[in-house]
Amino acid sequence: MTHIPHVSEYKKNEVADVRRLFEEYPVIGVINLDGLPAEQYMAIKHKFKGRAYIKFTKKSFMTKALESINKPNIKELRDALEGVPALVFTKEDPFIFYNSLEKSKIS
């Protein structure tokens, strides 16, 4: 007899949501929120509202979703999940978006 582990619906939905975002947005990036106060994270999220969607969830959920996606450079994204990662999804030009993200950086 084999044991089939029970996976909660919440966990399945989180992984499915990350997969859905990968299908919906052409530009995906990873940011490391390690050491960033929650207040500044919320300010960044608010600043880019409408321009980008920032998905913050458990690293294991992100990894599980990335394992099931067959797109170029997925391995590099998976390797970039360090510290406290968040995924950034946007439909903007990646270079323009990156520049505006760099300008909002703090020391």
Protein Blocks (a to p, Z undefined) as FASTA:
>chain_A
ZZdddddfklmmmmmmmmmmmmmpmbdcdddfehiafklmmmmmmmmgojaccddddfkl
mmmmmmmpccehklmmmmmmghjadddddfbdfklmmmmmmmmpcZZ
